[in-house]
């Protein structure tokens, strides 16, 4: 029996190739890899999510590019990949949160919500005529005195992290977190660490119009998106650190030359 070429396994419907691959799912992951970098960090007193919005034109209104979303009062999500796909998943998550509140008269567990979104994503990898969602989500939240940071994959897989990133800068950010992340980090330092990571990925091109940030605070039991005014001091501090480091480096070079 003649084997079907690869092309036959990545058209219209998602089917397994002879070597066990799902090409449509792999292509969806590529869409995520090409997306802007989103960062998530778990701290002792909360969780922070940050996203590089990568404005492609100075004519764009930064506020119209939405990549961090509020799902429920205590849960938020950051996205990388196809934002339109992400909006559909966010809406699904919001519905699930409301259903849980109506049925059980309590807020939904962060892990339960993430699993429900992943189940929805997974269904799109096995139903004929549908394509997988070309987006990954970092879901951060607080529930029953615990912090959660979870990543959803286009395949529907779910992983929990202490600190991670999705999108084009994932490798750079992960290497940095391996070196600098501390489990005893507090929320304010986590915001600075996340901005430091985005500074490296964007080569210093961070600002209040190009970065969005959201925090889930353990004490307040809520997730909120930071305003430009709240974010500005943190961005300023990160930039000042780099300016000082670059200045010291230049002075060192001049000293060696003399």
N, C-alpha and C positions, 0 to 999 in steps of 0.2 A: 504493500500500500504506500502510495507516494505521500510524503510529509508536506503539510501545508506550509508555505513560506511565512516568515514573520509577519508580513503585511496582512495575512489572513487573521491574525490574532489581535490586531489593534484597530480593527474597523468596527464601528457601530456598537457592538456589544462587547462586554468584558468576559473573555473566556481564557482558560489556562492554555499556555503554549506547552509543547511537549516537555520542556525543561522546567515546568511549574511556575512560570512567571505570568503576571497579569500586567500586560503592557500599558493598559489604560490607567491603572493605579500608579505605575512608575512615571507616566507622563504627568499625572496630577502632582506627584512629588516634585517633578522638575519645575512646575509652575510655582510651587512654594519656594524652591531654591532661588528662583529668579526674583522673588518678591523682596520688599524692604525688610530690614532686620527688626525683629521684635524680641525684647528681652524680658525675662521674668526672674525675680530673685525673692527667695523666702527669707524673712528676717524673724527675730524673736518676737517682735511685736506687730507683725503684719506681713503683707506681700506687696511687692511693687511690680508693675508692668510698664515698660517703656517701648515706644515705637518710633523709628525713623520714618517720617512721612514722605521723604524724597520728592520734594516739589520740583516738577520737571520744567516749570516756567515761572518767571517772576510775576506773570499776570494772574496766576492762580491765587485764590483766596485760601490761605492755609486752613482756616476753620472748616472749609467744605470737605477736606480730606479726613475722613473718619476711620480710624483704625483701632481705637480702643472703645469698648462698648460696656455699658452697664446691663447685666442680665437680670440680676435681682439685687435687693438692697445690700446683700453681703457678698455678691459674686460679680466679677468683671472678666473681660476677655480681651486679648490683643490678637491681631490677625496678621498673617503674611500670605501673599498669594493673590487670588482673585477676590477683591473686596466684595463684589456683588454676591459671590458664593457665600462669603462669610456672613453677610447680612441675613441671608436665608437661614443659616445655622443659628445665628444669634436670636432671630425671631422664634425659631423652634425651641431654643433653650428658654426663652422668656415664657412661652406657652407651657412648657413642662414645669417651670417654677410656679406658675400660677395654678396649674392643675394640682400640684402637690399641696399648695397652700389651701385650696378649696377642699380637697379630699381629707387631708390629715390635720388641717388647721395649724400648720407649722411651716417654717422656712425649709427649703430643700437642702439636703446635704450636698456639699460641693462635689464630692466623688460621684454621688448618684446622678447629679445633673450632667457631669462630664461623660458618664457611661451612657446616658440616654442620647446625648448628642453623637457619641461615637457609634451607637447602634443605628442611628439614623444615617450616618455617613457610610457605615458598612453596607447597609441595604442597597445603596447606590452603586456598589461594586459588583452586585450579583443579579440585578434585575435587567433583563434585556431592554435595550433602547434608552437606557439612562447612562450618564457618564458620572464618574466619581467627582466629588467636590475638589476643585483645584485650590484648596486653602487649608492651612493648619491654624489651630487656635492654641494660645496659651491661656488657660483658665486659672484665675487666681481668686481666692476667697477665704473667708473665715467662717468657722462653724463649730459650736460647742467648745470654744476655747482652744481650737487648733487652727493652724494655717495650712493652706493647700495650694500647690502649684502643679498643674497638670498640663500635659501636651497631648493634643489630639492630632492624629496623622490622617491623611486622605484615605487610607485603607480602613480607618475605623479603630486603629490600635490606640491604646491609651497608656501613657507613662507618667509617673509622678517624679518631680525633680526638686532639688534644693535650689538650683539655679540653672537656667538654660537659655537658649535662644533659638529662633527659627528664622528662615529667610536667607538671603545672600551672604550675610556676615556671620552665619552660625559658627563656622570653624574658628574664626578669629576670636569671637566672644567666648566660646567654650574653652579655648586654650587659656584665655585671660582668667576666666572663672576658676579653672583648675589650679591656677597659681595664687589668686588673690581672695577667693571666697572663704569666709569664715562663718561657721555655723552659729556663732554668737553675735553676728552682725545685727545692728539695730536698723530700723526703717530709714532713718535719715542717711545713714552711711550706705545703705543698700541703693538708695536713689542716686547717690554720688557714684557708686560703683557701676550702676547701670548706664549712667550718662558717660562715664569714662569709657565704657565698652562701645557705646555709639559714637563717641569722639574718634576712637580708633578706626571704626568701620567706615565712617564718613570722612576721615582725614580732616577732622576739625570743623566740619560744616554742620554744627548743631546750633539751634536757637529756639526761641519760644514758638516760632511759626513752623519749624521743621520737626519738632519732637512733641509727642503726646505722652503723658504719664498718668497712671492711675494707681491708687493705693487702697488696699484692704487693711483696715486698722482693727487689730484684735480687741482693743479696749472699747472702741465705739461700735464694733460688730457691723461695720458697713464698708462698702466699696464706693470710692468717689474718684472722679477724674479731676486732676489738678488744673487750676487755671494758669494762664500765662504768667500772672503775677506771682503765684506760688512757686512756679517752676524756675523763674528767672534767676533767683539767688543761687540755686544749685548749679545752673548752667554757667553762671559767672564764676563760681568757685572752681569748677572743673577747668575752664579756660585759663584762669589765673594760675592754676597749678602747672599747666602745660607751658605757659609763657615763662614762668620761673625756671622750669626744668630746661627749656630751650635756651634761656639766657645763661644758665649755669654751664650748659654744654658748650656754648659758643666761647665763654670765658676760658673754659678748660682747653679748648683747641688753640686759642690765642696764646695761652701760657706755654703750651708745648712747642708752638712755633718759635717763641722767643727763646 
